[in-house]
Amino acid sequence: MYRVWNFVTSYSLFLIGGAIVALIWANINPSSYHHFVEFVLIEDFFIGHLHVDEAGHAHRTLTLHYLVNDVLMALFFAIAAKEVWEAVILKNGSLRGKKAATPLFATAGGMFGPIAVYLGLALLLGSDTYSAVANGWAIPTATDIAFSYLVGRLVFGAGHPAVRFLLLLAIADDAAGLLILAIFYPSAELAPAWLLLSLAAAVGVFVLFNWLPRVLDRGDQLRTRSTFVRKTFSFWPYAIAGCLSWYGFQESGLHPALGLLPIVPTIPHADRAFGFFADAERHLHDLLNQMEHALKYPVEIILGLFGLMNAGVEFSSMGEATWLVLAGLLIGKPVGIFLFGYIAAKPLGLGIPQGMRLIDLVVIGCVAAIGFTVSLFVASVAFDSGPVQDAAKMGALFSFAAAAVSIAVGKLLRVEKQDA
């Protein structure tokens, strides 16, 4: 339990603290809060919000909000991408082979279910409501991996196979969420040619500082050249490539917070993965794990700033989008995860982990309904600043109610806790 609590305190308590401060500030003095969030750091800069004047001249303005959401949050998404990459590519990765089949099916249900509920209810509320909120369909698809994992252990116990199932589902959900952000939520008009810069940065740094030294070291058990490159250049080539890739994403119109994703697979990594919360990972000394550990404290602060920048909504802003997001999470997630998980386990014959009941999928769905971090992020990019965005963010914040729902449903369905 210590390892999990340590992760949650590292990556989530700052986030909660920032969100609470933002909520209080925005409800006491909303004008000063919004002035703070949109504070202009540099006018006419090479990064920032893009503005086009009446004469057609474009310029960028770097605000505090842009710095946090579009620049600094790239480090958070890079860490998420690192875990997904290892889970997929390594021989014993958690998202490889038959063991991951049912969780992957359940993940699909945990995304299609919320989308169907969100858009279906929006249609019932009328065409005007649907038009106003439709672009937020991806908000309730998110699962906050840290909080969901913690609540899952509280409901099932540390040794229950449903906890590992939940973790696999959450990692896959993160991967799907990154794809959704990249494909469906561009930050500006698309200019795909700029992605060649990101591609060139990724290919160049991989060939020169990863692949080539290993090729030259064939037959050399001491790995002389690889060791020289690692000790001499350290993480700097990948940091420079990351900056170029990030800029390519900004100019291409894709959300720049995803700009480091092409670089993550190019970094030398371990040949095995112990799992997202495995204590043994801190003993791995490959460059990818070293960079992740080095980013630990900066990302703590970044998540606190993210909460401060994005959670400041007035309670009076609660509206239809709030209840649609909550319905998508609290109804769509459990129903979708159970239905797709059942289809995978029974009709398709893929089965579920030994010691886990099919009905446990409902409880897993309730736990996975905690959206929070990524839901907040998607809400901030799905809608322009205003009442609809604020209402959707309130739904993301209220998704914490899924924790209480999970505990209640777990008791109702007689979940037997299993300690490690």
N, C-alpha and C positions, 0 to 999 in steps of 0.2 A: 504493500500500500504506500510505503514511503516514496518509491520511485514515481508512482502516479501522482501523488500529492505534490511532489517536488516539481513535476512537469507542469501541473496546473498552476502552482504558485509562480512558476517561472514565466509562463506564457499567457496566463489568463487573469490573474489578480490585478495586474497593471491595467489590463483592458477593462475589467469591471470598474476599477477605480476611476479611470478616465471617463467611462460612460456615465457613472453616477455624478461626477462633477459636472459633466456636460448637461445632464438632465436638470440638475439643480440650477445651474447658471442660466440655461435657456428659459426656465420657467420663472426665474426671479427678474432677470434683465435680458430679454431676448435680443434687443438691439445691440448691446455691447458684446454679446456672445457671437452674433453673426458678423459683427465688425471684426472681431478677433479672428474668426475662422477664415474670412476672406481678406485678411490683411495682406497688402501687396508688399512682397519682399523686393522684387526687381521688376521694373517696367521695361518693355522692349528687350527681352532676354531670348536666348536660343532654346530654352525649355520653358514650359508653362502652358497655361490656357491659350488656345488659339483664338484670335479676334481678327475679323475682316471688316474694315471700314467701308463706307459707302463708295469710296473710290476703288475698292478692290484690293487695297494694300493690307497684307497680313502681318500681324505681329503677335508675339507671345508675352504673357504676363505671368510671372512666377508668384503665386500666392502661397500662404501657409498651408491651405487646404491641398493645393496641388503637390506641394513638397511632400506632405505626409502620404496622401492617397495614391499618388502616381509615381513618386520617386522612391520614398522610403519603404512603402509596402511591397515593393519589388523584392526586398530581402525576405519578407515573410513568405511570399509565394515561392521563392526559390527554395526555402526550407521544405515547404510542402511538396514541391516538385522532386526534391531529393529523396524523400521517403517513398513517393510513388515510383520513381525511377528504379530504386533499389528493389522494391517489391515486385516489379515487373521483369527486370533484366537479370537479376542474380539467380543462380541455380536453385537456391533454397528460398527465393523470394516468396512472400506470402500471397501474391496474386498470380502465381504460376500453377499450372496443373489442375487436376480434377478437384483438389481441395478448395479451390477458389471459385468453382463453377456456380454453386448455389448462391454464395454471397454476391457474386456478380449479377446473377439474375435478380436477386433481391434488391440490389442497388438500382437496377433499371426500374423496378417497381417503385422504389423509393423516390424516383424522379418523375416517372410518368404519372403516378398517383397524385402527387401534389399539383402538377401542371393541370391535370384533368379537373381536379376539385377547384383550383383557383380560377381557371378560365370558364368552367361550367357555371360556377356561382356568379361570376361576373356577367355572363350572358343572361342569367336569370334576373339580374338587377337592372337590365336594360342596355340598350346600345350606347347611350352616353357614358354610362359607367364603364362598360367594356372598353370603349375607345380610350378612356382616361387611364385605365389600369392595365390594359392588356400587355404592355411591354414589360411588366414586372413578373411575368410568368415564371422566371427562373429563381425568384427570391426564395420561395418555399422548397426548392429542391436541395438546398444546402444542409449539411450536417456539420456541426461544430465538433471536431474530432476530440479535443481535449475534454470538454464538458460532458460529451456523450459517453466517453470512455469511463470517466469518473462515476457518472450516474449508473452506468451499466454495472460497474463493480459493486456499487451500493445495492443494486436491485438483485443481481444474480450471485454475488460473491466472487472473489478473485479467481477461484478455480473452475468456474462454470464454463463449459464450451461455448455458451452463447456470448461470452465476453469477447473471445477471439473472433467469433463470427461477426460481431458488431464492429470490431476493429478493422477487419477486412472490408466490410461494407463501407465504413467511414473513409478509408484510404481510397477505395475505388470512387466514392462519391466526390472526394477532393479532385481526383483526376478528371472526372466528368465535368466538374464545376469549372476547372481551368479551361477546358475545351469550349464550354458554353460561353465563358467570358470572352475568349479569343474570337469566336465565330460570330456570336449574336450581339455583342455589345462593343462595337468599335467606338473609339473616342472621337473620331472625326471622319471626314470623307476618306474612303480608302485610297491609298496610293501604294499598291503592292510592290512596286519596284524597290521601295525602300527596304523591304524585307531581305533583299539581296545583301544589304549591309550586315544584317543580323546573321544571315547564312555564312557570309564570308568570314565574319568574326568567329563563329563557332567552328567552321572547318579549319580555318587558319590556326587557331590556338590548339585545336585537337591534334592536327598533323605535326606542328612544330614542337609542341611541349608535352605531348602525351604519346602519340603513335610512333614518331620518328625515333625518340630516345629508346623506346622498347625494342624497335627493330634493330637498332645498332647494338643493343645489349644481348642479342641472341648468342647463346653460347657462353655468356659472361654471367656466372652465378652471383657475382657481387653487384651486378647492375650498375656499373660505374657511371655511365652516361645519364641514366635516369636519376641516380642519386645526385649527380652534379647539377642537373637541371632543377630538381626539386629544392636543393639547398641554396642554389644561387638565385633563382627567380621566385621561389615560393609561390604564393597565390597571385602575384602581380599580373602575370599575363592573362589570367582568367578574369581578374578585376577589370583590366583594360578592355578585354573582349566583351565583358558584361556591359560596360558603359557604351560601347559601340552598338551592341545589340539592343540595349534599352533605347538609344537614340533612333535606331532604325524602326523600332516599334512605334515610337512617338510620331515619327514622320509618316509612317505607313497608315496611321489611323487606327491600328489595333491598340488595345489598352496598354499603355506603357508599363503598368504594374506587372505585366507578364513578360516584360522584356528580357529577364534573365533566364527564362526557361530554356532557350536553345543552348545556353552555355553549360547548364548543370550536367548534361550527359557527357560533356567533353572532359570533365575533371576526373583525374585518376581516383578510382574508388576501390573499396575492398571487394574481395571475391565472395563475400558472404554477408548476409544480413541477419541480425538477431531479432529484429522487430522494433516497432516504433517506440515502445516503452522499455525495451530490454536494457538492463543496467550494463551488460557487457559491451554495449556500443561505445562507451566512453574509453574502452581499452583499444579501440581500433585507431590506427595512426595513419591511415590513408589521407590524402589531401582533402578529399570531399568531406570526410567526417571532421577533420581538423577545422575546416572552414565553417562547418555548421556549428561546432562548439564555440568558435571565436565570435560567431554572430549571436550567440545566446543572449547576452546582456543588451546589446544594441536593439535586438528585436523585442525584448521586454519593453523597453522604452518606446519603441515605435508603436507597439500595440496599445500602449497607454495613450499615446498621442492620437492614434486612430480612433479610439473610443471617444476622446475629447473632441475630435474634429467632426464626428459623424453621429453621435448619439444625442446631440443637443436638440431635442424636439419638445415642443410644448404639449402638455397633456390635452390641451384643447384641440390639437391637430388630429386626434384619433378620428378615423373615418372608415369608409368602405374598404380601402386598401388594407387597413389594419386587420380587419376581420377576415379578409380574403387570404392574407398571408398566414394568419393563425389557422384558418380552416385547412389550407393546403398542407401545413405542417402537422397539425394535430389529428386530422382525419385522413388526408391523402397519404402521408408517410406510412402509418400503420397498415392501412388497407392495401396500399401498393406493395409494400414489403411482404406482407403475408400472402397475397395472391400470387405474386411472381415467385416467391420462395416455395410456396406449395406446388406450383406447376413444375418448378425445377426438381423438387425433391420427389414427387410422386409420379405424375404422368411422364416426365422425362427420365425418371429413375436415377437422378444424380445424388439423391439422399441428403441427409443432414448429419452433422457431427454426432458421434455416439454420446449419449447422455443428455441430448437436447431434444425437446418435444417440438412438434410443429406449432403448437399454440404459443411457444416462446417467441415465435416470429412476430406476434402482435406486440409483445412487450418490447422487443428490439426496435420495432417501428416507432413505438412511443418514445423510446430513449433517443432514437435518431432524429426525432422532431425538434431537437434543440438546434436551431439554425445559427443564431447570434452572429458570430464574426463574419462569415462569408455572406450570410443573408444581409447584414448591414452594408457590406461592400457592394453587393449586387444592387441593392436599393439605391445606393448613391450613384451608380452608373446607369441604372435603368430609367430613372426619371430626372428631369431637370429640378433644380431647387424650387421648392414650393410645397403646397399643401399635400399633394399626392405622395411626393417623396417622403415627407415627414410622417404621413400616416403609415406608409409601408415600413419605414424604419421602426415605428412604434410596434408594429407586428413582429418584427425581428427581435426586438427587445423583450416583448412579452412571451417569446418562444421558450423562455426559461420556465414557464408554467409546465412544459413537458416533463420536467424533472419530477414534479409532484404527481402528475398524471401517471408517469412510469411506475413510481413507487406504489400508487394505489392499484393500478392494473396488475402489477406483479403480485400483490397480495390477493387480489380477486381471483387471479388465475393460478394461485397456489404455487408460485415459483419457489423451489427449494434451493436456498443459497448453498453454494459449495465454496468453501475456503480453499486457498492454494495449499 
